[in-house]
Amino acid sequence: MIARRWTGWTENARAGAYEDYMREVALPGYTDVPGNLGVLMLRRALTDRPWTEFTMISLWRSMADVAAFAGPDPGRAVFYDRDAEFLVDREWTVTHDEVYATSPDLVRDRPPDAG
């Protein structure tokens, strides 16, 4: 199983609207792709500037499934139509980690060898 991680930042005043947008557009954009096993959307207010950080962690059966979502360069971040409206900064690349264990009920359709 592969965990794909991306982070972007909004102004605090726009964080709620961006969260709503991500729930409406990005979450289905991940979960509607075959091979997606789940998504975590993390949010935290920064203390050193008036920004909110959003981190998306999506779980995939394989790198081939990641490529089906991300395209021919799976290391590049995927952006949605209105992201530029909200984001004051963003990572242009993502990280991929091999998941070696999860709690039993964290992941839907969990592969048998995922811990």
Contacts in CASP RR format, 6 or more apart in sequence:
PFRMAT RR
TARGET T0000
AUTHOR 0000-0000-0000
METHOD contacts of the structure
MODEL  1
MIARRWTGWTENARAGAYEDYMREVALPGYTDVPGNLGVLMLRRALTDRP
WTEFTMISLWRSMADVAAFAGPDPGRAVFYDRDAEFLVDREWTVTHDEVY
ATSPDLVRDRPPDAG
1 37 0 8 1.000
1 59 0 8 1.000
1 60 0 8 1.000
1 61 0 8 1.000
1 98 0 8 1.000
1 99 0 8 1.000
1 102 0 8 1.000
1 107 0 8 1.000
1 110 0 8 1.000
1 111 0 8 1.000
1 114 0 8 1.000
2 59 0 8 1.000
2 60 0 8 1.000
2 61 0 8 1.000
2 62 0 8 1.000
2 63 0 8 1.000
2 65 0 8 1.000
2 66 0 8 1.000
2 96 0 8 1.000
2 97 0 8 1.000
2 98 0 8 1.000
2 99 0 8 1.000
3 57 0 8 1.000
3 58 0 8 1.000
3 59 0 8 1.000
3 60 0 8 1.000
3 96 0 8 1.000
3 97 0 8 1.000
3 98 0 8 1.000
3 99 0 8 1.000
4 56 0 8 1.000
4 57 0 8 1.000
4 58 0 8 1.000
4 59 0 8 1.000
4 60 0 8 1.000
4 66 0 8 1.000
4 70 0 8 1.000
4 74 0 8 1.000
4 94 0 8 1.000
4 95 0 8 1.000
4 96 0 8 1.000
5 55 0 8 1.000
5 56 0 8 1.000
5 57 0 8 1.000
5 94 0 8 1.000
5 95 0 8 1.000
5 96 0 8 1.000
5 97 0 8 1.000
6 55 0 8 1.000
6 56 0 8 1.000
6 77 0 8 1.000
6 78 0 8 1.000
6 91 0 8 1.000
6 94 0 8 1.000
7 53 0 8 1.000
7 54 0 8 1.000
7 55 0 8 1.000
7 56 0 8 1.000
7 90 0 8 1.000
7 91 0 8 1.000
8 53 0 8 1.000
8 54 0 8 1.000
8 55 0 8 1.000
8 87 0 8 1.000
8 89 0 8 1.000
8 90 0 8 1.000
8 91 0 8 1.000
9 46 0 8 1.000
9 51 0 8 1.000
9 52 0 8 1.000
9 53 0 8 1.000
9 54 0 8 1.000
9 87 0 8 1.000
9 88 0 8 1.000
9 89 0 8 1.000
9 90 0 8 1.000
10 18 0 8 1.000
10 51 0 8 1.000
10 52 0 8 1.000
10 54 0 8 1.000
10 86 0 8 1.000
10 87 0 8 1.000
10 88 0 8 1.000
11 50 0 8 1.000
11 51 0 8 1.000
11 52 0 8 1.000
11 88 0 8 1.000
12 45 0 8 1.000
12 50 0 8 1.000
12 51 0 8 1.000
12 52 0 8 1.000
13 50 0 8 1.000
14 86 0 8 1.000
15 43 0 8 1.000
15 45 0 8 1.000
15 52 0 8 1.000
15 54 0 8 1.000
17 86 0 8 1.000
18 52 0 8 1.000
18 54 0 8 1.000
18 86 0 8 1.000
18 87 0 8 1.000
19 41 0 8 1.000
19 43 0 8 1.000
19 54 0 8 1.000
21 80 0 8 1.000
21 82 0 8 1.000
21 86 0 8 1.000
22 41 0 8 1.000
22 54 0 8 1.000
22 56 0 8 1.000
23 41 0 8 1.000
25 80 0 8 1.000
25 81 0 8 1.000
25 82 0 8 1.000
26 41 0 8 1.000
26 56 0 8 1.000
26 80 0 8 1.000
27 39 0 8 1.000
27 41 0 8 1.000
29 69 0 8 1.000
30 36 0 8 1.000
30 38 0 8 1.000
30 39 0 8 1.000
30 56 0 8 1.000
30 58 0 8 1.000
30 69 0 8 1.000
31 38 0 8 1.000
31 39 0 8 1.000
33 65 0 8 1.000
33 68 0 8 1.000
33 69 0 8 1.000
34 65 0 8 1.000
34 68 0 8 1.000
35 60 0 8 1.000
35 61 0 8 1.000
35 62 0 8 1.000
35 65 0 8 1.000
35 68 0 8 1.000
36 58 0 8 1.000
36 59 0 8 1.000
36 60 0 8 1.000
36 65 0 8 1.000
36 69 0 8 1.000
37 59 0 8 1.000
37 60 0 8 1.000
37 61 0 8 1.000
37 107 0 8 1.000
37 108 0 8 1.000
37 109 0 8 1.000
37 110 0 8 1.000
37 111 0 8 1.000
38 58 0 8 1.000
38 59 0 8 1.000
38 107 0 8 1.000
38 108 0 8 1.000
39 56 0 8 1.000
39 57 0 8 1.000
39 58 0 8 1.000
39 59 0 8 1.000
40 56 0 8 1.000
40 57 0 8 1.000
40 58 0 8 1.000
41 54 0 8 1.000
41 55 0 8 1.000
41 56 0 8 1.000
42 53 0 8 1.000
42 54 0 8 1.000
42 55 0 8 1.000
42 56 0 8 1.000
42 57 0 8 1.000
43 52 0 8 1.000
43 53 0 8 1.000
43 54 0 8 1.000
43 55 0 8 1.000
44 52 0 8 1.000
44 53 0 8 1.000
45 51 0 8 1.000
45 52 0 8 1.000
45 53 0 8 1.000
46 52 0 8 1.000
46 53 0 8 1.000
51 88 0 8 1.000
51 89 0 8 1.000
58 69 0 8 1.000
59 99 0 8 1.000
59 107 0 8 1.000
60 66 0 8 1.000
60 69 0 8 1.000
61 111 0 8 1.000
63 74 0 8 1.000
63 96 0 8 1.000
66 74 0 8 1.000
66 96 0 8 1.000
67 74 0 8 1.000
69 78 0 8 1.000
70 76 0 8 1.000
70 78 0 8 1.000
70 94 0 8 1.000
74 94 0 8 1.000
74 96 0 8 1.000
75 93 0 8 1.000
75 94 0 8 1.000
75 96 0 8 1.000
76 92 0 8 1.000
76 93 0 8 1.000
76 94 0 8 1.000
77 90 0 8 1.000
77 91 0 8 1.000
77 92 0 8 1.000
77 93 0 8 1.000
77 94 0 8 1.000
79 90 0 8 1.000
83 90 0 8 1.000
99 114 0 8 1.000
100 114 0 8 1.000
100 115 0 8 1.000
101 114 0 8 1.000
101 115 0 8 1.000
102 110 0 8 1.000
102 114 0 8 1.000
102 115 0 8 1.000
104 110 0 8 1.000
107 114 0 8 1.000
END
